[in-house]
Amino acid sequence: MMKTITLRAHFDGDHIQLDQPFALEPGTPLAVTIVPEAAGEPAWSALSAAGLEAAYGESEPEYPLDLIKEPNPDYEGG
């Protein structure tokens, strides 16, 4: 069974075209989300921002660093 993934694509006026190669078998079920362009902002950036807004509420608490059980060694922020 194939995992659910998100692929970038665009509509060329005739067909939906994937923006990067990906092997699909004939009959593979797909879901298509139409992403409107936000003013001055790429569509995928707007979609990501909307997802974060849905995931975290305005009253979301700040989590202290001492709650981290296993730090990410590649994280450069802080």
N, CA, C and O of each residue as an XYZ file, in Angstrom:
312
protein
N       0.840     -1.184      0.000
C       0.000      0.000      0.000
C       0.884      1.247      0.000
O       1.827      1.347      0.785
N       0.580      2.172     -0.865
C       1.352      3.408     -0.982
C       0.967      4.370      0.130
O      -0.206      4.491      0.484
N       1.972      5.057      0.682
C       1.716      6.083      1.691
C       1.087      7.306      1.023
O       1.309      7.553     -0.162
N       0.308      8.064      1.782
C      -0.244      9.320      1.291
C       0.877     10.347      1.267
O       1.565     10.547      2.268
N       1.062     10.997      0.121
C       2.086     12.026     -0.014
C       1.483     13.232     -0.722
O       0.416     13.139     -1.330
N       2.173     14.354     -0.638
C       1.767     15.562     -1.344
C       2.799     15.850     -2.419
O       3.999     15.884     -2.145
N       2.334     16.057     -3.637
C       3.203     16.392     -4.757
C       2.786     17.739     -5.320
O       1.595     18.025     -5.434
N       3.757     18.563     -5.672
C       3.442     19.837     -6.308
C       3.075     19.571     -7.762
O       3.660     18.706     -8.414
N       2.111     20.315     -8.255
C       1.652     20.155     -9.629
C       1.051     21.472    -10.098
O       0.849     22.394     -9.309
N       0.769     21.544    -11.388
C       0.113     22.720    -11.952
C      -0.787     22.275    -13.104
O      -0.635     21.175    -13.635
N      -1.705     23.125    -13.472
C      -2.609     22.877    -14.595
C      -2.083     23.656    -15.790
O      -1.949     24.878    -15.724
N      -1.781     22.956    -16.888
C      -1.192     23.620    -18.051
C      -2.229     24.135    -19.045
O      -1.877     24.559    -20.146
N      -3.489     24.099    -18.668
C      -4.560     24.512    -19.565
C      -5.315     23.322    -20.147
O      -6.469     23.446    -20.557
N      -4.652     22.171    -20.178
C      -5.277     20.944    -20.675
C      -5.230     19.806    -19.659
O      -6.195     19.055    -19.517
N      -4.103     19.679    -18.953
C      -3.893     18.557    -18.041
C      -3.238     19.030    -16.748
O      -2.603     20.084    -16.705
N      -3.405     18.239    -15.707
C      -2.669     18.464    -14.467
C      -1.300     17.824    -14.653
O      -1.205     16.646    -14.998
N      -0.236     18.600    -14.424
C       1.137     18.137    -14.617
C       1.874     18.150    -13.286
O       1.861     19.158    -12.580
N       2.517     17.040    -12.938
C       3.350     17.010    -11.741
C       4.580     17.872    -11.979
O       5.108     17.902    -13.090
N       5.044     18.576    -10.945
C       6.214     19.437    -11.071
C       7.532     18.679    -10.922
O       8.591     19.214    -11.250
N       7.479     17.452    -10.437
C       8.671     16.618    -10.373
C       8.255     15.200    -10.750
O       7.099     14.828    -10.551
N       9.162     14.413    -11.284
C       8.799     13.044    -11.672
C       8.366     12.201    -10.468
O       8.956     12.279     -9.391
N       7.339     11.410    -10.676
C       6.890     10.476     -9.649
C       6.156      9.342    -10.356
O       5.253      9.586    -11.156
N       6.543      8.105    -10.062
C       5.938      6.947    -10.716
C       4.550      6.680    -10.139
O       4.396      6.482     -8.934
N       3.549      6.675    -11.005
C       2.170      6.354    -10.626
C       1.672      5.217    -11.507
O       1.898      5.210    -12.717
N       1.002      4.275    -10.899
C       0.387      3.189    -11.648
C      -0.946      3.666    -12.221
O      -1.617      4.484    -11.592
N      -1.349      3.177    -13.396
C      -2.686      3.522    -13.910
C      -3.759      3.144    -12.886
O      -3.709      2.072    -12.282
N      -4.707      4.024    -12.707
C      -5.802      3.780    -11.767
C      -5.483      4.175    -10.338
O      -6.315      3.971     -9.454
N      -4.298      4.738    -10.078
C      -3.951      5.174     -8.730
C      -4.929      6.259     -8.295
O      -5.078      7.258     -9.000
N      -5.610      6.095     -7.142
C      -6.535      7.137     -6.694
C      -5.769      8.386     -6.259
O      -4.742      8.293     -5.586
N      -6.273      9.540     -6.645
C      -5.653     10.820     -6.320
C      -6.689     11.758     -5.733
O      -7.880     11.632     -6.018
N      -6.241     12.696     -4.916
C      -7.085     13.787     -4.435
C      -6.436     15.067     -4.930
O      -5.217     15.215     -4.839
N      -7.222     15.987     -5.449
C      -6.688     17.234     -5.994
C      -7.208     18.391     -5.156
O      -8.412     18.513     -4.930
N      -6.290     19.242     -4.696
C      -6.653     20.435     -3.947
C      -6.279     21.644     -4.791
O      -5.129     21.777     -5.209
N      -7.236     22.524     -5.044
C      -6.974     23.742     -5.788
C      -6.495     24.791     -4.793
O      -7.205     25.113     -3.840
N      -5.290     25.328     -5.009
C      -4.686     26.282     -4.085
C      -4.715     27.659     -4.735
O      -4.002     27.891     -5.712
N      -5.531     28.585     -4.207
C      -5.576     29.920     -4.806
C      -4.296     30.686     -4.518
O      -3.674     30.505     -3.471
N      -3.914     31.529     -5.440
C      -2.747     32.389     -5.233
C      -3.106     33.488     -4.252
O      -4.111     34.176     -4.429
N      -2.296     33.659     -3.220
C      -2.470     34.772     -2.286
C      -1.726     35.973     -2.855
O      -0.732     35.803     -3.562
N      -2.183     37.163     -2.565
C      -1.558     38.371     -3.099
C      -0.098     38.448     -2.678
O       0.204     38.559     -1.490
N       0.809     38.391     -3.649
C       2.232     38.517     -3.371
C       2.841     37.334     -2.647
O       3.960     37.446     -2.145
N       2.157     36.210     -2.573
C       2.647     35.064     -1.813
C       2.445     33.798     -2.645
O       1.360     33.596     -3.190
N       3.471     32.935     -2.756
C       3.288     31.691     -3.500
C       2.176     30.839     -2.896
O       1.990     30.827     -1.679
N       1.451     30.138     -3.731
C       0.302     29.341     -3.295
C       0.676     28.308     -2.244
O      -0.077     28.113     -1.289
N       1.813     27.641     -2.388
C       2.182     26.605     -1.421
C       2.508     27.202     -0.068
O       2.266     26.576      0.964
N       3.049     28.396     -0.063
C       3.325     29.077      1.202
C       2.015     29.406      1.919
O       1.900     29.248      3.134
N       1.029     29.866      1.144
C      -0.281     30.176      1.721
C      -0.948     28.919      2.264
O      -1.571     28.958      3.325
N      -0.823     27.803      1.544
C      -1.407     26.543      2.003
C      -0.740     26.087      3.299
O      -1.426     25.627      4.212
N       0.580     26.207      3.392
C       1.292     25.836      4.609
C       0.859     26.698      5.786
O       0.635     26.190      6.885
N       0.742     28.002      5.556
C       0.323     28.915      6.622
C      -1.082     28.571      7.104
O      -1.355     28.606      8.304
N      -1.977     28.239      6.168
C      -3.341     27.876      6.548
C      -3.351     26.594      7.380
O      -4.127     26.471      8.327
N      -2.491     25.646      7.025
C      -2.400     24.404      7.799
C      -1.906     24.646      9.209
O      -2.409     24.046     10.160
N      -0.920     25.524      9.351
C      -0.420     25.843     10.692
C      -1.473     26.572     11.516
O      -1.622     26.309     12.709
N      -2.200     27.480     10.888
C      -3.250     28.190     11.611
C      -4.317     27.229     12.109
O      -4.855     27.409     13.202
N      -4.628     26.207     11.312
C      -5.632     25.222     11.714
C      -5.107     24.317     12.826
O      -5.880     23.842     13.658
N      -3.794     24.077     12.843
C      -3.215     23.156     13.821
C      -3.004     23.790     15.189
O      -3.080     23.105     16.210
N      -2.740     25.092     15.216
C      -2.423     25.765     16.473
C      -3.403     26.899     16.709
O      -3.579     27.760     15.848
N      -4.042     26.904     17.874
C      -4.994     27.945     18.230
C      -4.312     29.165     18.813
O      -3.126     29.126     19.140
N      -5.060     30.248     18.942
C      -4.521     31.483     19.496
C      -4.093     31.313     20.949
O      -3.199     32.013     21.423
N      -4.729     30.386     21.653
C      -4.398     30.185     23.068
C      -3.389     29.052     23.263
O      -3.245     28.528     24.368
N      -2.692     28.677     22.188
C      -1.687     27.612     22.269
C      -0.590     28.034     23.244
O      -0.043     29.129     23.111
N      -0.257     27.190     24.219
C       0.778     27.575     25.201
C       2.173     27.522     24.584
O       2.402     26.825     23.596
N       3.085     28.260     25.174
C       4.498     28.155     24.806
C       5.055     26.964     25.569
O       4.864     26.855     26.780
N       5.725     26.095     24.885
C       6.264     24.904     25.520
C       7.722     25.146     25.903
O       8.523     25.527     25.050
N       8.083     24.931     27.175
C       9.470     25.165     27.602
C      10.413     24.114     27.014
O      10.005     22.989     26.728
N      11.670     24.496     26.841
C      12.657     23.600     26.249
C      12.918     22.362     27.095
O      13.368     21.345     26.569
N      12.642     22.427     28.400
C      12.906     21.255     29.236
C      11.916     20.112     28.982
O      12.079     19.026     29.538
N      10.902     20.340     28.158
C       9.988     19.262     27.778
C      10.535     18.421     26.628
O       9.984     17.365     26.319
N      11.609     18.875     25.993
C      12.192     18.132     24.869
C      12.890     16.897     25.411
O      13.790     16.993     26.244
N      12.462     15.729     24.926
C      13.037     14.467     25.386
C      14.270     14.084     24.575
O      15.218     13.511     25.113
N      14.256     14.398     23.286
C      15.386     14.063     22.421
C      15.606     15.222     21.456
O      14.857     15.362     20.489
N      16.622     16.060     21.697
C      16.846     17.212     20.828
C      17.262     16.799     19.420
O      17.915     15.772     19.238
N      16.886     17.592     18.435
C      17.272     17.375     17.062
C      18.678     17.962     16.875
O      18.843     19.178     16.974
N      19.686     17.138     16.609
C      21.054     17.654     16.492
C      21.241     18.570     15.276
O      22.207     19.331     15.228
N      20.343     18.510     14.304
C      20.455     19.330     13.096
C      19.759     20.678     13.228
O      19.881     21.522     12.339
N      19.029     20.898     14.322
C      18.301     22.162     14.502
C      19.282     23.281     14.800
O      20.074     23.189     15.738
N      19.229     24.347     13.994
C      20.175     25.449     14.146
C      19.553     26.665     14.831
O      20.246     27.654     15.067
N      18.272     26.610     15.152
C      17.605     27.747     15.788
C      17.802     27.723     17.288
O      18.606     26.967     17.833
N      17.048     28.567     17.918
C      17.130     28.467     19.350
C      16.990     29.753     20.002
O      17.039     29.831     21.230
